[in-house]
């Protein structure tokens, strides 16, 4: 009896010991895993960075479609110091459109913020000479004259403005010289431009420009059945987007009709230029508001609209909804460039099938449910954790009424399936706002991607979200320069192979609503410290390959001359 009891006691001790060993092992595994995954946080550092921008839509009433549209953000290095600067556009009081009490907002300027390199910014708008006071929507930054600095094309409700960079921190208005002011009216009402995409459409070595125009806004029109709500975009006529060809003297000529892409009643909200069918020439995706989207396929220099044919014209319900813009990237790692279209319903994610057609995977990818009802405006692919796959960030807010919504951060599992995890990564994603323009960028050059968002809510402050923690993984930042300027670099394809993973990216930063992201190609590398192979497919047709590139730095590759920085 005593022997049996002692045996049972020893057995109990062994069981207890095994349980403790098992528990200790679990604890070790847990801490091992958490040590490999440091906490990532998006920290709101707007105030301490010195960004005091407040958006105005001309008054405080939020009663028309112009007021609801917001404005954009452009990221570029205006003074060539290798630090990304910030240009934020503003609305203003407009006689006959704004309420009389909005006169306090008359001549509200845009804002240019110089990056000081220490996490702070200095507002230099007037000093730089870019204090335009029109109702500004978007701006395209590009070295259009190949003199080594970034010029700025400002797109407005009203006359557009083109600023040439003088190379000394200041700009000169050369709009009349370039011919890019645009017509006073389109379809009977004030021209309303919403953005521009630059590329060399005819392969003559000079940059051309396609200007997206929105709709023919009639301030006097209202809907009799719902007079207290602003009319839908579908109740207005459209305005044609316009293709401008740069001439040898630096002036631009309207060649829209000549190229078969003149659609006088289209309602463009975003333009994205890239080679969707991988045939060596660049195509144009045009996101339209309350209309079917366009894809202008380039076949040996001849454009044909094929949006319905290839499957990118409508959402999964076959409707042309409030599309904002096309964001491009390879979401599932198959080497093909997919298209995310944010819109006011629930968005659309089109998977590139590799045969010239797309498949709508909005529901199966997991983005439909979190995006439904949010009112998605600007969205971006962002590898926020540098693990080598593309996540999604979206700025949201209801259009017809000033109803605030939660922003979204959707995390990719590496295979093109997304989960809403934003609230795990910062308080901003747990706070309702009414976002519009948004850009993703590495403002502090630390190797992880930060976010900045403009808002139209009556608080109207911007939000600069600093990414803290993602640069524990490895990364590479890449600037591409064509041999004769940016023409052959825009929309160039980049293939990076590192640590057994192959990533395909596009050198195209004009892919956000009214906004331009960081122009550098950002490549998250996970644990890989070296890129074994980096292939560049320049848009002029040339291919270059570079081997064994060390990670965790920014480099510049000049076509034909290799790595120069």
Secondary structure by P-SEA (a helix, b strand, c coil): caaaaaaaaaaaaaaaaaaaaaaaaaaaaaaaaaaacccccccccccccccbbbbbccccccccccccccccccccccccccbbbbbbbbcccccccccccccccccbbbbbbbbccccbbbbcccccccccccccccccccccccccbbbbbbbcccbbbbbbcccccbbbbccccccccccccccccccccccccccccccccbbbbbbbbbcccccccccccccccccccccbbbbbbbbbbbccccbbbbccccccccccccccccccccccccccbbbbbbbbcccbbbbbcccccbbbbcccccccccccccccccccbbbbcccccccbbbbbbbcccbbbbbbbccccccccccccccccccccccccccccccccccccbbbbbbbbbbcccbbbbbbbbbbbcccccccccccccccccccccccccccccccccccbbbbbbbbccccbbbbbbbbcccccccbbbbbbbccccccccccbbbbbbcccbbbbbbcccccccccccccbbbbbbcccccccbbbbbcccbbbbbbccccccbbbbbcccccccc
